[in-house]
Amino acid sequence: MTTDMMNPGRASRPPTRRRRTRVLAALGLLLLGIGGYAAWQAANPTVLRAEIEIAATPDEVWTVLTDQRSYPRWNPFLVSSTGPLEPAATLTNVLRGADGAEWTFTPTVLAVDPGRELRWIGRLGPGGLFDGEHAFRIVPAGPGRVRFVQEETFRGVLVPPLSGWLTGDTLPQFRAMNAALATEVADRR
């Protein structure tokens, strides 16, 4: 005779208070772990940075950087960008990876400081999953020279598993864009 037969109705009884407490405690620990992981990742972002010196003035570099219509011709990474370059505006950007794959994203412009900085943030999902704050900075480096810095700070729970891809695919594309920008600025001089 099975236990259920000896104790009719036992299988259909609601969970005991003790069992419910264990389930709630396990769920609480799981949520605490996820929250801790998210907090750790937010405090320890993945940062990609590439820079190049360009023989030009800040305004010359800025003019090329903000000439979105010319991107398809010279830019190997950010092959298309449309939308107003003003704070709070939404852009539609098309990126090309090192493997030739393209994807579109719609970042929000955070800062536009002519001759100095252009910065936006892109998010995958509601935020906190995979966020990238991208900055282009133009820093004077002497008479007629600037240091162009392209940097992105990635935060979110999906960033750690993708950090190898970011370093292996995205960072080389930053470098390729920086080199192409320097060439385009020189060609326009």
C-alpha positions in Angstrom: 0.0 0.0 0.0 1.4 3.4 -0.9 1.7 6.3 1.4 -1.0 8.2 -0.4 -3.4 5.3 0.0 -2.7 5.2 3.8 -3.2 8.9 4.1 -6.0 9.8 1.7 -6.1 13.5 1.0 -2.5 14.1 1.9 -1.4 14.7 -1.7 -4.1 17.3 -2.3 -3.4 19.2 0.9 -2.0 22.7 0.5 1.7 23.2 1.2 2.6 23.5 4.8 3.7 26.8 6.4 7.2 25.4 6.7 7.4 24.5 3.0 6.1 27.9 2.0 8.7 29.6 4.2 11.5 27.5 2.6 10.2 28.4 -0.9 10.0 32.1 -0.1 13.4 32.1 1.6 14.9 30.4 -1.5 13.2 33.0 -3.8 14.5 35.8 -1.5 18.0 34.5 -1.7 17.8 34.2 -5.5 16.6 37.8 -5.8 19.3 38.9 -3.4 21.9 37.2 -5.4 20.6 38.7 -8.7 20.5 42.1 -7.1 24.0 41.7 -5.7 25.3 40.7 -9.1 23.6 43.7 -10.7 25.0 46.1 -8.2 28.5 44.6 -8.5 28.3 44.9 -12.3 27.1 48.5 -12.1 30.1 49.4 -9.9 32.5 47.5 -12.1 31.7 48.4 -15.7 33.5 47.2 -18.8 35.2 50.2 -20.5 36.6 50.2 -24.0 38.9 53.1 -25.1 40.7 53.9 -28.2 42.5 57.1 -29.0 44.6 58.6 -31.8 46.5 61.9 -32.4 45.3 63.9 -35.3 47.1 66.8 -37.0 44.1 69.2 -36.9 42.2 71.7 -34.8 39.4 70.6 -32.6 36.9 72.4 -34.9 38.2 70.5 -38.0 37.8 67.1 -36.2 34.4 68.2 -34.9 33.2 69.1 -38.4 34.0 65.6 -39.7 32.7 63.8 -36.6 29.3 65.6 -36.8 28.9 65.3 -40.6 26.5 62.3 -40.2 25.7 62.3 -44.0 29.3 61.5 -44.9 29.6 58.4 -42.6 28.7 55.8 -45.2 31.6 57.1 -47.3 34.4 57.0 -44.8 33.3 55.4 -41.5 33.9 51.6 -41.2 32.2 51.3 -37.8 29.4 53.8 -37.5 28.2 53.4 -41.1 25.0 55.5 -40.6 23.7 58.0 -38.1 20.6 60.1 -38.4 18.8 62.4 -36.0 19.6 65.7 -34.4 22.8 66.1 -32.5 21.3 67.8 -29.5 20.8 66.6 -25.9 17.8 64.3 -25.3 17.4 63.6 -29.0 17.2 60.1 -30.3 19.6 58.9 -33.0 19.2 56.0 -35.3 22.7 54.5 -35.7 23.9 51.5 -37.8 27.1 49.8 -36.6 29.2 47.4 -38.6 31.1 44.7 -36.7 34.5 43.4 -37.7 32.7 40.5 -39.3 30.6 42.8 -41.5 27.4 42.2 -39.6 25.3 45.3 -39.1 22.9 46.2 -36.4 20.7 49.3 -35.7 20.2 50.9 -32.3 18.6 54.1 -31.1 20.7 55.9 -28.5 19.7 59.1 -26.6 22.1 62.0 -26.9 23.5 63.0 -23.5 26.0 65.8 -24.4 26.9 67.9 -27.4 29.9 70.3 -26.7 31.2 71.5 -30.1 34.9 70.9 -30.6 35.0 68.9 -27.3 32.5 66.1 -26.8 29.6 64.1 -28.3 28.1 61.5 -25.9 25.1 59.2 -26.0 23.6 56.2 -24.2 22.2 53.1 -25.8 20.2 50.5 -23.9 19.1 47.0 -24.7 15.7 46.5 -23.1 14.5 48.5 -20.2 17.9 49.5 -18.9 20.2 47.6 -16.5 20.5 44.7 -18.9 23.1 46.0 -21.4 23.7 49.8 -21.4 26.5 51.5 -23.3 27.4 55.1 -22.7 29.5 56.1 -25.8 31.7 59.2 -25.8 33.8 60.9 -28.5 36.2 63.5 -27.0 38.5 65.9 -28.7 41.4 67.0 -26.5 43.9 69.6 -27.5 47.4 68.0 -27.7 49.5 71.0 -28.8 49.4 73.5 -31.6 47.4 72.1 -34.5 47.0 68.7 -32.9 44.3 66.9 -31.0 43.9 63.6 -29.3 40.6 62.0 -30.4 39.3 59.6 -27.7 36.5 57.1 -28.4 35.3 55.4 -25.2 32.3 53.4 -24.2 31.3 52.3 -20.7 29.2 49.2 -20.6 27.0 48.3 -17.6 24.3 45.7 -17.1 23.8 42.1 -16.1 24.5 40.9 -19.7 27.8 42.7 -20.1 30.2 40.2 -18.4 29.2 37.3 -20.6 29.7 39.5 -23.7 32.9 41.3 -22.6 35.1 39.0 -24.7 33.0 39.9 -27.8 33.2 43.6 -26.9 37.0 43.5 -26.6 37.5 41.3 -29.6 35.0 42.8 -32.0 34.0 46.3 -30.9 37.4 47.7 -29.7 39.1 47.0 -33.1 36.2 48.8 -34.8 36.8 51.8 -32.5 40.4 51.9 -33.7 39.3 51.5 -37.3 36.9 54.4 -37.0 39.6 56.6 -35.3 42.1 55.9 -38.1 39.5 56.6 -40.8 38.5 59.8 -39.0 42.1 61.0 -39.0 42.4 60.2 -42.7 39.1 62.0 -43.5 40.2 65.1 -41.6 43.5 65.1 -43.4 41.7 64.7 -46.8 39.4 67.7 -46.0 42.3 70.0 -45.0 
